Amino acid sequence: MRIVSRGTPVGRPLACALLAVIALATPAMAEEYAHPSGFKVTLPGNWKVEEGDVLTASDPAEEVVLAFFVVGDAETLEAALNALDQALSPFIQDVQAGEPEVTKVNGLDAVVVDGTGKIEGQAVEIGIGIFAKDGVACVVFGAAESAKYAKHKPAIEKIIHSVKK
């Protein structure tokens, strides 16, 4: 196989090198994950994902950890907040939440909040989205070391805002 540019043949090694550069420059395709409840979240295609009752994901460098889970008996966002507190308290300590923003995301009632805490003694920054519809709530929780959070905040926010049902 030859690639021709202006009538000049380009060897296979150069063609392979060009394709490699294009592949590295192209962002990974996003992948959508669905929970049986109907909630869906979109994650970057190059993230490591483990599916189960709680979907967990991390970026390729493992600087961000993310959890996506559903609370089946949450009639209100406040009930979902209480369930979130119970689910996360064994893993994250000294949580200091910022001002919650009550909003709509993709037609869902939502509360989005940033905060700080500690995981295994390490200072972390967190982003949380809680979404409710039809008596069911979905939680997206993202955390990264405080020193690395700013770098990952846009990706975490994009993931939180990708939730739909």
Buried (B, 14 or more C-beta within 10 A) or exposed (E): EEEEEEEEEEEEEEBEEEEEEEEEEEEEEBBEBEBEBEBBBBBBEEBEBEEEEEBBBBBEEEBBBBBBBBBEEBEEBEBBBEBBEEBBEEEBEEBEEBEBEEEEBEEBBBBBBBBBBEBEEEEBBBBBBBBBBEEBBBBBBBBBBBEBBEBBBEBBBEBBBBBBB
